[in-house]
Amino acid sequence: MDIQKLSMDMAQIRLQDQVGTRVMSMALGQAKEQSAELLRLMNSAALPAVTDPALGKKVDLLA
């Protein structure tokens, strides 16, 4: 068994794990920012309150 090769392989696996974790962390941060922006956009586009109480009470089925 080659100890030096085993050590290098383990170091490479550890580095790959660290890089994968960092990339996932960056993706999570970006997803949080996008969801916060989407919520802000949805809240700003809220429809005004309906003031006509008869609105939507009748449906024209012949149209």
C-alpha positions as CSV (number, residue, x, y, z in Angstrom):
1,M,0.0,0.0,0.0
2,D,1.4,3.4,-1.0
3,I,0.9,5.8,1.9
4,Q,1.9,8.8,-0.1
5,K,-0.7,8.1,-2.8
6,L,-3.4,7.4,-0.2
7,S,-2.6,10.7,1.5
8,M,-2.8,12.6,-1.7
9,D,-6.1,10.9,-2.7
10,M,-7.6,11.7,0.7
11,A,-6.5,15.3,0.4
12,Q,-8.0,15.6,-3.0
13,I,-11.3,14.1,-1.8
14,R,-11.4,16.6,1.2
15,L,-10.8,19.5,-1.2
16,Q,-13.6,18.3,-3.5
17,D,-15.9,18.1,-0.5
18,Q,-14.9,21.6,0.6
19,V,-15.5,23.0,-2.9
20,G,-18.8,21.3,-3.2
21,T,-19.9,22.7,0.1
22,R,-18.8,26.2,-0.9
23,V,-20.7,26.0,-4.2
24,M,-23.8,24.8,-2.5
25,S,-23.5,27.6,0.0
26,M,-23.2,30.2,-2.8
27,A,-26.3,28.7,-4.5
28,L,-28.3,28.8,-1.3
29,G,-27.3,32.5,-0.8
30,Q,-28.4,33.3,-4.3
31,A,-31.7,31.4,-3.9
32,K,-32.4,33.3,-0.7
33,E,-31.8,36.7,-2.4
34,Q,-34.0,35.7,-5.4
35,S,-36.8,34.6,-3.1
36,A,-36.6,37.8,-1.1
37,E,-36.7,39.8,-4.3
38,L,-39.7,37.8,-5.6
39,L,-41.6,38.3,-2.3
40,R,-40.9,42.1,-2.5
41,L,-42.1,42.2,-6.1
42,M,-45.3,40.2,-5.3
43,N,-46.1,42.5,-2.3
44,S,-45.6,45.6,-4.4
45,A,-48.0,44.3,-7.1
46,A,-50.9,43.6,-4.8
47,L,-54.2,44.4,-6.3
48,P,-56.3,47.2,-4.8
49,A,-59.2,46.3,-2.6
50,V,-62.5,45.9,-4.4
51,T,-64.9,48.7,-3.5
52,D,-68.0,47.4,-5.4
53,P,-69.8,44.8,-3.2
54,A,-71.9,43.5,-6.2
55,L,-68.8,42.8,-8.3
56,G,-68.4,39.1,-9.1
57,K,-71.9,38.2,-7.8
58,K,-73.3,37.4,-11.3
59,V,-71.8,35.2,-14.0
60,D,-72.9,35.4,-17.7
61,L,-73.1,31.8,-18.8
62,L,-74.0,32.7,-22.4
63,A,-70.9,34.5,-23.2
